[in-house]
Amino acid sequence: MSSRQVAHPRATWLDPASGGAIAWCDLLARLAERRVVLLGETHDVAEIHRWQLHVAVALHTLRPNLAIGFEMFPLRCQPVLDAWVAGEMDTETFIARSEWFEVWGFDPALYLPLFHFCRQQNLKMLALNCHRPLVTRVGQLGWEAIPVEERDGVTPSAPATDAYRAYLASLMSGSGRQSPVRFDSDRFVRAQQTWDRAFACRIADHLATQGPDAVVVGIIGRGHLEYSHGTPYQLADLGVRDLAVLLPTTAESHERDRLAGLAEAIFRLDTPEPPAPRLRKPEPKAAS
């Protein structure tokens, strides 16, 4: 292995700042002092959601006043999440009433262990997302063109840095996606930042009402979290700076230059199962 590569054994935590290993007990003690812990994900990988659950369970043992926020749900679904945690519906009803297949579409089985953990432990579930048309409108028109009452509780994003624009461009150029919109264009960046800001607003709003002992674990796509861009940047703009970003990886080694600032810690996963495909909404059951 070259001197530019950092080895990462399976089932260990890596400190991107030093390139060295971190003991889980030491990292957990550090995380227990934070108000926000953001767990990045690739949406269709089951092993990542298992890892998120393990981290959330461990943190909950130290921080009982814990809520878990989910990118998967828009704000209008918050009453459904509250009813689910309260035990007022079964799983099938929850998936239907939360509009899962309309707003997300990945196999709900990937996330159900997290949802059941919240229900079992009576933990607040936070709907972090916004109404999807808001993202499109901000991307096309900018925040100034959107009346305040139509912003779904989201405040205008802090301006994107040049580093974030470069990150988005590099991220999407390697995705294989084709689009008539340049990925570093104002339109694309504004749209991406609408999600970033929505997640940050929901987290900040919860913390503002729950007192100093509250903590939020965020279940969010890693592209919104890496290198303290995206949601961490927007949280800082909202005055929430006491946070940590954790990321999973399957890589046996990392380029040293790309580790700097990536996250507070990175966990090497077991070899994941193949990505789960998106699912269509089940057809209604025929009347008997």
C-alpha positions in Angstrom: 0.0 0.0 0.0 1.4 3.4 -0.9 2.0 6.1 1.6 -0.9 8.0 0.2 -3.3 5.2 1.2 -4.7 4.6 4.7 -5.8 1.1 5.5 -9.2 0.5 7.0 -9.9 -2.9 8.6 -13.5 -4.2 8.7 -15.6 -3.4 11.8 -13.4 -0.5 12.8 -13.8 3.3 13.1 -11.3 5.5 11.3 -10.4 9.1 12.3 -10.2 11.0 9.0 -8.1 13.8 10.6 -5.3 11.5 11.7 -5.8 8.4 9.6 -5.8 6.3 12.8 -8.2 4.0 14.4 -10.8 5.2 17.0 -12.1 2.9 19.8 -15.9 2.8 19.7 -16.2 3.5 23.4 -14.1 6.6 23.0 -16.0 7.8 20.0 -19.3 7.2 21.7 -18.3 9.2 24.7 -17.4 12.1 22.4 -20.7 11.8 20.5 -22.7 11.8 23.7 -21.6 15.4 24.2 -23.0 16.5 20.8 -26.5 17.9 20.2 -26.7 16.5 16.6 -25.2 13.3 15.2 -25.8 12.9 11.4 -25.5 9.4 10.0 -24.9 9.4 6.2 -26.3 6.8 4.0 -26.6 5.4 0.5 -30.4 4.8 0.5 -30.5 1.3 -1.1 -27.9 -0.5 1.0 -29.4 -2.6 3.9 -26.1 -2.9 5.7 -25.9 0.9 6.1 -29.3 1.0 7.8 -28.2 -1.8 10.2 -25.2 0.3 11.0 -27.4 3.4 11.6 -29.5 1.4 14.0 -26.5 0.2 16.0 -25.2 3.7 16.4 -28.6 5.1 17.4 -29.2 2.3 20.0 -25.7 2.9 21.5 -26.2 6.7 21.7 -29.7 6.3 23.2 -28.2 4.5 26.2 -26.3 7.7 27.0 -28.7 10.3 25.8 -32.3 9.3 26.7 -33.8 12.5 25.3 -33.0 11.5 21.8 -35.1 12.0 18.6 -34.4 10.5 15.2 -34.9 12.6 12.1 -35.5 11.1 8.7 -34.9 12.6 5.3 -37.5 10.1 3.9 -40.6 12.0 5.3 -41.8 15.5 4.4 -43.1 17.7 7.1 -46.8 17.0 6.3 -46.2 13.4 7.5 -45.3 14.5 11.0 -48.7 13.6 12.5 -48.4 10.1 11.0 -45.0 9.6 12.6 -46.3 10.7 15.9 -49.3 8.3 15.6 -46.9 5.5 14.7 -44.7 6.0 17.7 -47.8 6.2 19.9 -48.8 2.7 18.7 -51.9 3.8 16.9 -51.5 1.9 13.7 -49.9 -1.3 12.3 -46.9 -1.3 9.9 -49.0 -1.6 6.7 -51.1 1.4 7.7 -48.1 3.4 8.6 -46.4 2.8 5.2 -49.6 3.8 3.5 -50.5 6.9 5.5 -46.9 8.2 5.4 -47.1 8.2 1.6 -44.0 6.0 1.5 -44.2 4.9 -2.1 -45.1 8.4 -3.3 -42.4 10.3 -1.5 -39.6 7.8 -1.2 -40.0 4.4 -2.9 -37.1 2.4 -1.6 -38.0 -0.9 0.0 -39.5 0.0 3.5 -37.9 -3.2 4.9 -34.6 -1.3 4.7 -35.8 1.2 7.3 -38.4 -0.6 9.3 -35.9 -1.7 12.1 -35.2 1.9 12.7 -38.9 2.8 12.7 -39.7 0.0 15.1 -36.8 1.0 17.4 -38.4 4.5 17.7 -41.8 3.0 18.4 -40.5 0.5 20.9 -38.5 3.1 22.8 -41.1 5.9 22.4 -38.6 8.1 20.6 -39.7 11.1 18.6 -39.4 10.7 14.9 -38.9 13.9 13.0 -40.0 14.4 9.4 -37.0 16.4 8.0 -38.0 16.9 4.4 -40.1 19.5 2.6 -42.8 19.5 0.0 -41.1 18.3 -3.2 -42.4 21.1 -5.5 -40.6 23.6 -3.2 -37.3 22.2 -4.3 -38.2 22.6 -8.0 -39.5 26.2 -7.5 -36.5 27.4 -5.6 -34.2 25.8 -8.1 -36.0 27.5 -11.0 -36.9 30.9 -9.4 -34.9 31.4 -6.3 -36.1 32.0 -2.7 -37.1 35.6 -3.3 -39.9 34.4 -5.7 -41.5 32.1 -3.1 -44.0 33.6 -0.7 -43.1 32.9 2.9 -46.3 31.0 3.5 -45.4 28.6 0.7 -41.9 27.7 2.0 -43.1 24.8 4.1 -41.4 26.2 7.2 -38.0 26.4 5.5 -36.0 29.5 5.7 -33.7 30.7 2.8 -30.4 28.8 2.5 -27.1 30.4 3.4 -25.2 31.0 0.2 -23.3 28.1 -1.2 -19.6 28.2 -0.9 -17.3 27.6 -3.9 -16.1 24.4 -2.2 -19.7 23.1 -2.1 -20.3 23.9 -5.7 -17.1 22.1 -6.7 -18.1 19.1 -4.5 -21.5 18.8 -6.1 -20.0 19.1 -9.6 -17.5 16.3 -8.8 -20.1 14.2 -7.1 -22.5 14.3 -10.0 -20.0 14.0 -12.8 -19.1 10.6 -11.6 -22.7 9.4 -11.2 -23.4 8.6 -14.8 -26.5 10.8 -14.7 -27.4 12.9 -17.7 -29.1 16.2 -17.2 -29.7 19.4 -19.3 -28.8 21.3 -16.1 -25.1 21.8 -15.2 -24.5 20.3 -11.8 -22.6 23.4 -10.7 -25.3 25.8 -12.0 -27.2 28.1 -9.7 -30.4 26.2 -10.4 -29.0 22.8 -9.4 -27.2 24.2 -6.4 -30.3 26.1 -5.2 -32.4 22.9 -5.4 -29.8 20.9 -3.5 -29.6 23.5 -0.8 -33.3 23.5 -0.4 -33.1 20.0 0.9 -30.0 20.8 3.0 -31.8 23.7 4.6 -35.0 21.8 5.2 -33.2 19.1 7.1 -31.3 21.8 9.1 -34.5 23.8 9.9 -36.4 20.7 11.2 -33.5 19.7 13.4 -32.9 23.3 14.7 -36.6 23.8 15.4 -36.8 20.6 17.5 -33.7 21.5 19.5 -35.0 24.9 20.2 -38.2 23.5 21.8 -36.7 20.5 23.7 -34.2 22.0 26.1 -30.4 21.6 26.4 -30.4 17.8 27.0 -32.1 17.1 23.7 -30.1 15.4 20.9 -31.1 14.6 17.3 -29.8 11.7 15.2 -30.3 12.5 11.5 -30.8 9.7 8.9 -29.7 11.6 5.7 -28.1 10.9 2.4 -24.3 11.2 2.6 -24.2 13.8 -0.2 -25.9 16.2 2.1 -23.3 15.7 4.8 -19.8 15.1 3.5 -17.0 17.6 4.2 -19.4 19.7 6.4 -21.1 21.0 3.3 -24.9 20.7 2.9 -26.9 20.2 6.1 -24.0 20.8 8.6 -23.2 24.1 6.9 -26.9 25.1 7.1 -27.1 24.0 10.7 -24.1 26.2 11.5 -25.9 29.1 9.9 -28.8 28.4 12.2 -26.6 28.5 15.2 -26.3 24.7 15.7 -22.5 23.9 15.5 -22.2 21.2 18.1 -22.6 18.3 15.7 -20.8 15.3 14.3 -21.1 13.5 10.9 -20.5 9.8 10.8 -20.2 7.9 7.5 -20.0 4.2 6.5 -17.7 2.7 3.9 -16.9 -0.6 2.4 -13.4 0.5 1.2 -10.4 -1.4 2.4 -8.3 1.8 2.2 -8.7 5.5 1.5 -6.7 8.2 -0.2 -5.2 10.3 2.5 -5.9 13.5 0.6 -9.6 12.8 0.4 -10.0 12.0 4.0 -9.3 15.4 5.4 -12.5 17.0 6.7 -14.7 14.2 5.3 -16.5 13.4 8.6 -15.7 13.0 12.3 -15.4 9.3 11.9 -15.9 6.5 9.3 -17.0 3.0 9.9 -15.9 0.0 7.7 -18.9 -2.1 7.1 -19.3 -5.8 6.4 -19.6 -6.7 2.7 -23.1 -5.4 1.9 -25.8 -7.3 0.1 -26.7 -6.1 -3.4 -28.5 -2.7 -3.5 -32.3 -3.0 -3.1 -34.3 -1.8 -6.1 -37.0 0.9 -5.8 -40.4 -0.6 -5.4 -43.8 0.4 -6.9 -46.7 1.1 -4.7 -48.6 -2.2 -4.1 -51.9 -2.6 -5.9 -55.0 -2.3 -3.6 -56.3 -5.6 -2.3 -59.3 -6.9 -4.1 -62.5 -6.9 -2.1 -63.6 -10.4 -1.0 
